[in-house]
Amino acid sequence: VEDSTLREEELRQEKDRYLRLYAEFDNYKKRIARDKEELIKYGNESLVYELLPVIDNLEMAMKHSSNAASAGLAQGVEITLKEFLRVIDKFGLSPIETSGKMFDPSLHHAMTQVERDDIDENMIVEEFRKGYMFSEKVLRPSLVAVSKKTVRSDSAGEETLTLNTDTDTK
């Protein structure tokens, strides 16, 4: 009886050990699959990051080739840039939109603030360098100028008050 109880206890321990090893191996397989998926997804990240200055330079060449003498060259650069962007888009690179957008510190890096009363505060008013996303990750944030409301000095506020008072007395 005692021998039977001892064997049952050993069997229970071995079964428990087996189940733990099975669960550990299953978790290992899941982790390896997740790591492989992430490697495939982000494996080209460093290469794509190194290509960003090439895109910047091609865009700069486009921006500064507005005279008629360089029209053919500008057209060639434009075609090259479009094809380059089309190919790199297949790998998950996409530009971060800034035009008319609200400043988002996770996507944009504010270089300066510009006083503007014609638009809402914290709106992007200018882009200095284009930012890019790689899959769902920010590869490079956009460098931008952000709007802020015009700050009136105390003396300007007093003048407004005085002018309003003068208007009321007339």
C-alpha positions in Angstrom: 0.0 0.0 0.0 2.8 2.4 1.0 4.7 1.5 -2.2 1.6 2.2 -4.3 1.1 5.6 -2.6 4.7 6.4 -3.2 4.5 5.5 -6.9 1.3 7.5 -7.3 3.0 10.6 -5.8 6.0 10.1 -8.1 3.6 9.7 -11.1 1.8 12.9 -10.0 5.1 14.8 -9.7 6.3 13.6 -13.1 2.9 14.5 -14.7 3.2 18.0 -13.2 6.8 18.3 -14.4 5.7 17.2 -17.9 2.8 19.7 -18.0 5.2 22.5 -16.8 7.7 21.6 -19.5 5.0 21.4 -22.1 3.7 24.8 -21.2 7.2 26.3 -21.1 7.9 24.8 -24.5 4.6 26.2 -25.9 5.5 29.6 -24.5 9.0 29.3 -26.1 7.4 28.5 -29.5 5.1 31.5 -29.2 8.0 33.8 -28.2 10.1 32.6 -31.1 7.2 33.2 -33.6 6.6 36.7 -32.2 10.4 37.5 -32.4 10.5 36.2 -35.9 7.5 38.3 -36.9 9.0 41.4 -35.3 12.3 40.7 -37.0 10.6 40.5 -40.4 8.5 43.6 -39.6 11.4 45.8 -38.3 14.4 44.1 -39.8 14.9 46.8 -42.5 14.5 49.7 -40.0 18.2 50.6 -39.8 18.5 50.4 -43.6 15.5 52.6 -44.2 16.7 55.1 -41.5 20.0 55.4 -43.3 18.1 56.2 -46.6 16.2 59.1 -45.1 19.0 61.7 -46.0 18.8 60.5 -49.6 15.1 61.3 -49.6 15.8 64.7 -48.0 18.4 65.5 -50.6 16.2 64.6 -53.5 13.4 66.7 -52.1 15.8 69.6 -51.5 17.0 69.3 -55.1 13.4 69.4 -56.3 12.7 72.5 -54.2 15.8 74.4 -55.5 15.5 73.6 -59.2 12.9 76.0 -60.3 14.7 77.7 -63.2 14.0 76.8 -66.8 17.6 75.8 -67.5 17.4 72.9 -65.1 13.9 71.7 -66.0 15.1 68.4 -67.5 17.2 67.6 -64.5 14.4 68.6 -62.1 12.1 66.2 -64.0 14.6 63.4 -63.7 15.0 64.0 -60.0 11.3 64.1 -59.5 10.8 60.8 -61.3 13.7 59.3 -59.3 12.2 60.6 -56.0 8.7 59.3 -56.8 10.1 55.8 -57.7 12.3 55.7 -54.6 9.3 56.7 -52.4 7.1 54.0 -54.1 9.7 51.3 -53.5 10.4 52.3 -49.9 6.7 52.5 -49.2 6.5 48.8 -49.8 8.8 48.3 -46.8 6.5 50.3 -44.5 7.9 53.8 -44.6 5.4 56.6 -44.6 5.7 60.4 -44.1 4.2 62.0 -41.0 1.5 64.5 -42.0 2.0 68.0 -40.6 0.1 70.3 -42.8 -2.9 71.7 -40.9 -2.4 69.2 -38.0 -2.3 69.8 -34.3 1.1 69.4 -32.7 1.7 65.8 -31.3 4.9 65.4 -29.3 5.0 61.7 -30.1 5.2 62.5 -33.8 6.6 66.0 -34.0 9.6 67.9 -32.5 8.9 71.6 -32.0 11.8 73.8 -33.0 10.1 77.1 -32.4 6.8 78.8 -31.6 5.3 81.4 -33.9 2.7 83.9 -32.6 -0.4 83.6 -34.7 -3.9 84.8 -34.0 -5.4 83.5 -37.2 -5.2 79.8 -36.3 -5.7 77.7 -33.1 -2.9 77.4 -30.6 -0.5 74.4 -31.0 -1.2 74.0 -34.7 1.8 73.2 -37.0 2.6 76.3 -39.1 5.8 75.2 -40.8 7.7 72.0 -41.3 11.5 72.2 -41.3 12.3 68.5 -41.8 9.9 65.8 -42.8 9.3 63.0 -40.3 8.7 59.4 -41.1 6.9 56.3 -39.6 8.2 52.8 -40.1 5.3 50.5 -39.7 3.6 51.8 -36.5 6.9 53.2 -35.1 8.2 56.8 -35.4 11.4 56.4 -37.3 12.2 60.2 -37.3 9.9 62.9 -35.8 9.0 65.9 -38.0 10.8 69.1 -37.1 8.1 71.8 -36.9 7.2 75.3 -35.9 4.1 75.5 -33.7 1.6 78.4 -33.3 0.9 80.2 -30.1 -1.5 83.0 -29.3 -0.1 86.5 -29.4 0.7 87.6 -25.9 -0.4 91.2 -25.1 1.7 93.2 -22.7 0.0 94.9 -19.7 0.5 98.3 -21.2 -1.4 97.2 -24.4 -4.2 95.9 -22.3 -4.4 99.2 -20.4 -4.6 101.2 -23.7 -7.4 99.0 -24.9 -9.3 99.6 -21.6 -8.7 103.3 -22.0 -9.9 103.3 -25.6 -13.0 101.4 -24.6 -13.7 103.8 -21.8 -13.3 106.8 -24.2 -15.7 105.2 -26.6 -18.3 104.7 -23.9 -18.3 108.3 -22.9 -18.9 109.6 -26.4 
